[in-house]
């Protein structure tokens, strides 16, 4: 396949492109099964940069895809690739992403939309593991595989202790700053009251994890993971909330810095419906659930 000049990418090497993008304010950096995906919307048009993982035959390479207006008024995908591997591996990478682009455009035509969004590279090799980084996080930082693996394990064990009424075990998960804000007796009383109202748990589900490192307005330096949750209980069908995990130093385990429940009990819903209407229940819950920004997308 014909090779494009490096100047079409704006950077002389793959490493230079990644370094510059990591330092650029306002971009979104994600790790999707080893691929580093950078979304840049600063120019007003979404541009997706896909950096190959070390095990990929075409590594090191980067694929840049942008939305462009066509002469007929439709929107297409412009693609540039900087590949530093052998030609056959580079050609295979080009074909892989051309197929991705073709599928994205075909899907748009079938749905009647005008603006396709270039799909991340993970579309070609499995379900993506999305990592969301806050804009005020340390530039270029990404959570390690160990940190990412800890989240579901710590959250699962912490919630199991909460739901099982094992307040002492659950309290052990709290970070030291949180223990200073809430004594064990206050914590145990709060959890016991909630469990009595909620009844046995039916579902606990993580809907999103947002990471940040050394944010300016955090109570302490370190790594934070905000874990958005959706849950159901015997007496609560409408529940969302979050747990903020904290790690001061990388060798230390993640600990719970904060935990919040946002819910409407089934009894509250019945009372509102009896005195007002079912629509009133839905409208009130919609207002309450605004405290859980990812609740709507999880349903």
C-alpha angles and dihedrals in degrees: 000000000000116000123232120219117257090240090071087069095049093233131079096222140018091246091052091051093050093046093050094047093048089055094046114104119236100023122126116230122198135175110217110182091318097319113116107222118193120189115199119187097160093109091054093252120087112249120187122203116194117193117195121240118243093258095056114107090229094052126165096041139121129204118205117197127179136176113249133182115247125215091253091057096256124120122247138179121255113203132194125177130198107194124178096181129089118299097253092053090046092050090051090052091052092051091048093055094040087058090050091051093047091051092048092051093045091051090052091051091051092049095044095237123143104212121053118200114221106247118234117257091254089075086080099049112030146303110326123242101217120210115193118202123194117237092242094055122116106287114264095002121141129178115259122244089254092053091048092049091051095059101072091038096051093041092048094050093043094049092045089056091047094048092045093053091244093143096166091053092046091049090056088066092061119107116240095253090055092049088056090055097045125033120217092252092053091045094049092047092051094049093045091053092049094048091050091052097041101043123204117348118253102179140006118184135174109221101175142000120205119192133200136168126208096344114190097240099041119118091240140007116264143076121317129191117190108203116198114208139193118197143173129203136183090264100026123061095164111062137136135154145133145247121213113210121200135198120183096188129017097244092053120087122252112264133193112265096171140000127191134182122203114185152135115221120228089243091055090049091051092051093049092047092048095051098034124002145288088258089058089055092052093045094049093047090048088057094045093046091058084086085068104055094186097047095093094050091051097060 
